[in-house]
Structures are given as C-alpha cells and as structure tokens.
Amino acid sequence: MVRASRPLPFSSPQCAVSIDVDGLDCYYRIHALGEPPAHLRDVILRRALPRFAEIFARRGIHATFFLVGRDLDPAAPGADTPGNDVAGARAIAADLARAGHELASHSYSHRYEMARLSSAEAGAEIELAHALIGELASAAPVGFRAPGYDISPAMLGHLVRLGYSYDSSIFPAPVYYAAKAVVMAALAAAGKRTGAVLTNPRALLAPSEPYRPSLTAPWRRGRADIVELPVAVTPRIRAPVIGTSLLVAPDWMRARMLAAVRGCALFNFELHGIDLIDARDDDIPAELVARQPDLRVPLIHKRERFERILSYLETHFELRPLRDLAIPMSE
C-alpha cells in the first residue's frame, strides 16, 4: 500500500525533473488562435526534446517525459499529413527510453476538458496513451499528468485500475490559477473561445507534498493505491516553481524561488517542451510569440538559465525520475 503522511523513504532531498511535451496546437487552443501551421504541429517534440536530451546526457540526469499519445500514433487522424513526422517522433521517444529516461502519460489527445469527460471517454484517453507509450518504452508507463493539471475521480480510478504508481496532476498554486482566470476572462470579453479550462478550485487547497489521495476527491488525502506527487509550489504563498516561471524570471527572483524550495524533501520540477524552443530558429509564428512571454526569450538565454538551475539542483538534491521516487513510496 501507499504510505501517507509519513516521511519520504529517502536519506537526502530529492528532485525530479519532468517535461510536459505539449504540442504547438495546445498553445494555439489556449490563446484562441485556431490551428497552428501544419508543418509546425510536431515542432516541440522534434526540436526541443533533442535539446533536453543533450543537456541531460551531458550531466548524467535521468528525467521524466510526459508524452501525448496522439503524437506517437501512426493511425491518428492527420498522422500522414506533410510535416507531421510520427515515425520521427516515435524514434525520439524510444531513444529517450533507451537513454534511461522515464516515458510517462500525458493522455492521448491532451483535451483540456478531460476531467469533465465521462468515465468511459476518460478511460479511453488513458488506455490509448498507455498502450502507445508502453510500446515505445518496452514497459508500461507508471506515471500520469493530466492536461491542464485537472484530475477527476474517474481519471484517478482508471490509473489505479491500470496499476499506475503515481499521478502528478495536482498543482496547488492560487497565483497561477488567478492569472489563468484573468486571461480566460479577457479572451471571453473579446469574444474569443479559449481551449483552456479552470481546474477544480478545491485542488488549490491540496497538500503540496506527496500524499495518498482519495479516490472520490483526488485533492484530499485518502487511501487510494497510488501516490499523488504535486507540481512544485513555494511554501506558504504557494507560488508556482515551474520551468516557464523560472526561465523568464529575473535573476534575483529565480534565486529566491529556488531558495524557497531548497528545504523541501521533494522538489517536483516541471517544465514544458516549449521551454527550449526558439521563436526565430524554430519558425514560431508571430501571433503566438506575442502571447507567450517565454517565446520572446532567445533560446541561448533560456539554455544558459536552465543549465544554472540544474547546477543548483545537483548541488542541493539527488536527481532521479518521478517513477524512482513514487515506487518506493508505494511499497
């Protein structure tokens, strides 16, 4: 069974670096921009993931990559359209697994409203991704992160049924939630429909440390046979400590945010594939760059900041994939 409300079974502070591999279409949906150019649908997977892999290989770090199943599915609608290299995407994912990285599930089609789907629909999203990722990793995935950090009881039940060790969807960050609500309201006022969805506000009060969730209320402690590994926030004010915020923050703020999590037994450091995308070199359309502040930071600067963050983490934490943290907690 999963331990709950107990010290983590590790002798030193732990850090897991994870990357959500959201496609460019996800950002177009968030900002109500329609569909991205066809030749850029897989640009994040194709261009950013090798950059992450190179950095991790040089440093000897094993990370967790949350993959969207549709991007790896040769039978998916549009998989054979020009510029959509599913075979190349599958090769990149398989290479990551062979290098010792964890391949985890980010659902099949990254539907932001997944937590509002019926149990059958949510189960299909999880099962399709489960099969595709397991095929490439040569082992069934044991970790899941919901699109938009929104996990429902039905989704959690399917994860338990399939034998997952952990979920990492809870993001108890009121500041992030409020900022997202403001952006969504502004788009609505302009007559635009965003693809984003506000998460259940009760998740803002969820524990910020690992816990065993309730099957009927994943944001509360319970007895489900799975570990919840919340995305990192600072103590007390619960400001988000994720890749995008750290990479765009000024040096002094980045230092304070990292210092705030230094005392944590587990730092669940989440990034997105887009964090290592360069707007100019990767041909990102100006309409998206205007709405994504992180895309206005050149890749050379983001890489340098990311390397400095990793150096800090290597000094103060032991780095390992999320699965290596969750499995000992579930024994």
Helices and strands as residue ranges (DSSP letters): E 14-20, H 24-30, G 38-40, H 43-43, I 44-48, H 49-59, E 64-67, G 69-72, H 86-98, E 102-105, G 114-116, H 119-137, E 143-144, G 147-149, H 153-161, E 166-167, H 174-189, G 201-205, E 227-228, H 243-248, H 251-261, E 266-272, G 273-276, H 286-289, G 293-296, H 299-316, E 318-319, H 322-329
